[in-house]
């Protein structure tokens, strides 16, 4: 982790790169041309800055046809926050963040992209996402489906014995162990084109795995945007060490 942290701090040390991240925070999923239009720099200079941000895992790339879209990836910053801030100042900062988010509430329903790198195999990552017992070990919920095939139903089931679900939906794409996509709606709610959708893209990356989570049509009030970095940090710990983090990040005050 020290080397990864060095890359993050180095990338954040430049004001231009911070400005690019701010622009993605304001509107995620921009092309190179769109990012250049808002800053005083050439495409070549912007490309170099974006390459450094991508190398630090602070942005992720998603291709839509021939369009290369850039997304802010908060996972590395969340890991730094957990290491140096979480146990000391989390309650006070969380309260301030909630006030700020409500004051700046977004009127649209954005797409968020999260990327993490895990010392594992695609097969093990796929199993950790889709196996009820494994997902319960690091997520606090069991992901349950009869077969995870397209058209099947899945449920995000609580592990407190209540039998209640915190969402679920229809599996839209399934290509083990590379890609899984499904609708995520409240239990019993109808599904349509505006439903929240979550996709997991699992790619070999040298001897490790690159996991990209894309959450579309996210309702800001749901809190999932801040929840994904915590879930991915717990998943990474579970697969690399055999156990989740000592305390579930979402249970911290």
C-alpha positions in Angstrom: 0.0 0.0 0.0 2.8 2.6 0.6 3.7 2.7 -3.1 0.0 3.1 -4.0 -0.4 5.9 -1.5 2.7 7.7 -2.9 1.1 7.6 -6.4 -2.2 9.0 -5.1 -0.5 11.9 -3.2 1.8 12.6 -6.2 -1.2 12.8 -8.5 -3.1 15.1 -6.1 -0.1 17.4 -5.6 -0.8 19.2 -8.9 -3.6 21.8 -9.0 -4.4 21.1 -12.6 -5.0 17.4 -11.8 -7.1 18.4 -8.9 -9.1 20.7 -11.2 -9.7 17.7 -13.5 -11.0 15.6 -10.6 -13.2 18.5 -9.5 -14.8 18.6 -13.0 -15.4 14.9 -12.9 -16.9 15.3 -9.5 -19.3 17.9 -10.9 -20.2 15.7 -13.9 -18.9 12.2 -14.2 -18.3 10.4 -17.5 -16.7 13.1 -19.6 -14.6 12.7 -22.8 -11.2 14.2 -23.2 -12.6 17.0 -25.4 -15.2 17.9 -22.7 -12.6 18.0 -20.0 -10.3 20.2 -22.1 -13.2 22.6 -22.8 -13.3 23.6 -19.2 -9.6 24.1 -18.5 -6.9 26.1 -20.2 -4.7 23.3 -21.6 -4.0 21.4 -24.8 -5.3 17.9 -25.4 -1.8 16.6 -25.2 -1.3 18.2 -21.7 -4.6 17.0 -20.5 -3.9 13.5 -21.7 -0.6 13.4 -19.7 -2.4 14.6 -16.6 -5.2 12.1 -17.0 -2.6 9.3 -17.5 -1.1 10.1 -14.1 -4.5 10.2 -12.5 -5.4 6.8 -14.1 -2.0 5.4 -12.9 -2.9 6.4 -9.4 -6.3 4.7 -9.8 -8.1 8.1 -9.2 -10.0 7.9 -12.4 -11.3 5.0 -14.4 -12.0 4.6 -18.1 -15.2 3.3 -19.7 -15.6 2.9 -23.5 -19.0 3.5 -25.0 -18.6 2.6 -28.6 -15.8 4.9 -29.8 -16.2 7.3 -26.9 -13.7 7.2 -24.1 -15.3 8.4 -20.9 -13.5 9.4 -17.7 -14.9 8.7 -14.3 -13.8 9.8 -10.8 -12.8 6.7 -8.8 -13.0 7.4 -5.0 -11.7 4.1 -3.8 -8.0 5.1 -3.2 -9.1 8.3 -1.3 -11.5 6.2 0.8 -8.6 3.9 1.7 -6.6 6.8 2.8 -9.5 8.2 4.8 -10.0 4.9 6.6 -6.3 4.7 7.4 -5.7 8.2 8.8 -9.1 9.8 9.5 -11.8 7.1 10.0 -11.1 6.0 13.5 -10.5 9.6 14.8 -12.8 12.1 13.1 -15.4 10.0 11.2 -18.5 11.0 13.3 -17.9 14.7 13.0 -16.8 14.6 9.4 -19.7 12.4 8.4 -22.2 14.9 9.9 -20.6 17.7 8.0 -20.6 15.7 4.8 -24.3 14.9 5.2 -25.1 18.6 5.6 -23.0 19.5 2.6 -24.5 16.8 0.4 -28.1 17.9 1.2 -27.2 21.5 0.5 -25.7 20.5 -2.9 -28.2 17.8 -3.7 -28.1 16.8 -7.4 -31.3 17.0 -9.4 -30.3 14.3 -12.0 -29.4 10.6 -11.4 -25.8 10.1 -12.1 -23.5 7.2 -13.0 -20.7 6.3 -10.6 -17.7 4.1 -11.5 -15.4 2.5 -8.9 -12.2 0.6 -9.6 -10.1 -1.5 -7.3 -7.2 -4.0 -7.8 -7.3 -7.3 -6.0 -4.7 -10.0 -5.6 -6.9 -12.8 -6.7 -8.3 -14.6 -9.8 -11.4 -13.6 -11.8 -13.1 -16.8 -10.8 -12.7 -16.1 -7.0 -13.9 -12.5 -7.5 -17.0 -13.7 -9.4 -17.7 -16.3 -6.7 -17.3 -13.7 -3.9 -19.9 -11.5 -5.6 -22.4 -14.2 -6.4 -22.1 -16.8 -3.6 -24.5 -16.1 -0.7 -22.2 -17.3 2.0 -19.1 -15.5 0.7 -21.0 -12.2 0.0 -22.4 -12.4 3.6 -18.8 -12.6 5.0 -17.7 -9.1 3.7 -20.9 -7.3 2.6 -23.3 -7.8 5.5 -25.8 -9.2 3.0 -26.2 -12.4 1.0 -26.4 -12.0 -2.8 -28.9 -14.7 -3.7 -30.0 -16.0 -7.1 -31.0 -19.4 -8.4 -28.4 -19.4 -11.2 -27.3 -15.8 -12.0 -28.4 -16.3 -15.6 -29.9 -13.5 -17.8 -33.6 -13.1 -16.8 -33.2 -14.6 -13.4 -34.1 -12.8 -10.2 -31.5 -11.9 -7.5 -31.9 -10.6 -4.0 -29.7 -8.6 -1.6 -30.8 -10.5 1.6 -30.1 -9.4 5.1 -28.1 -11.8 7.3 -29.9 -11.0 10.6 -32.3 -13.9 10.2 -35.2 -11.6 9.3 -35.4 -12.9 5.7 -35.9 -9.3 4.5 -34.2 -8.0 1.3 -32.6 -4.6 0.8 -33.2 -4.6 -2.9 -32.9 -7.0 -5.8 -34.0 -7.2 -9.4 -33.4 -8.9 -12.7 -30.1 -10.2 -14.1 -29.5 -8.3 -17.3 -26.0 -9.7 -18.4 -24.1 -12.7 -17.2 -20.7 -13.8 -18.5 -18.8 -15.7 -15.8 -16.3 -14.8 -14.6 -16.0 -11.5 -16.6 -19.2 -9.5 -16.4 -22.4 -9.4 -14.3 -25.1 -6.7 -14.6 -28.4 -6.5 -12.9 -31.2 -4.1 -11.9 -31.2 -3.0 -8.3 -34.6 -1.8 -7.1 -36.4 -1.8 -3.7 -37.9 -5.2 -2.8 -41.1 -5.6 -4.8 -40.7 -2.3 -6.8 -41.3 -2.4 -10.6 -38.3 -2.3 -12.9 -38.0 0.0 -15.9 -35.5 2.0 -18.0 -34.9 4.4 -15.0 -34.2 1.6 -12.5 -30.8 1.6 -10.8 -28.4 -0.8 -12.5 -25.1 -2.2 -11.3 -22.4 -3.9 -13.4 -19.3 -5.7 -12.3 -16.5 -6.0 -14.8 -13.7 -8.4 -13.8 -10.5 -8.3 -15.8 -7.2 -10.1 -15.4 -4.5 -7.4 -14.8 -1.1 -9.1 -14.9 -1.1 -11.4 -11.9 -4.0 -9.6 -10.2 -7.6 -8.6 -11.0 -9.0 -5.2 -11.9 -12.6 -5.0 -10.7 -14.8 -2.1 -12.0 -18.2 -1.4 -10.5 -20.6 0.8 -12.5 -23.7 2.0 -10.8 -26.2 3.8 -13.1 -29.2 5.9 -12.3 -28.1 6.2 -8.7 -30.5 7.9 -6.4 -28.3 10.4 -4.4 -30.3 10.0 -1.2 -29.8 6.2 -1.2 -26.2 6.6 0.1 -24.9 3.9 -2.2 -22.3 6.3 -3.7 -20.4 6.4 -0.4 -21.1 2.8 0.4 -19.4 1.2 -2.6 -15.8 2.2 -1.6 -16.4 0.6 1.8 -17.8 -2.6 0.3 -14.9 -2.9 -2.2 -12.3 -2.3 0.6 -13.9 -5.1 2.6 -14.0 -7.4 -0.5 -10.3 -6.7 -1.2 -9.4 -7.5 2.4 -11.5 -10.7 2.4 -10.0 -12.1 -0.8 -6.4 -11.1 -0.1 -6.2 -12.1 3.6 -9.1 -14.5 4.1 -11.0 -12.2 6.4 -12.8 -8.9 6.1 -11.6 -5.7 7.8 -11.7 -5.8 11.6 -14.7 -3.6 11.6 -17.2 -3.2 8.7 -16.7 0.4 7.4 -20.4 1.0 7.1 -20.9 0.2 10.8 -18.5 2.9 12.0 -20.2 5.9 13.6 
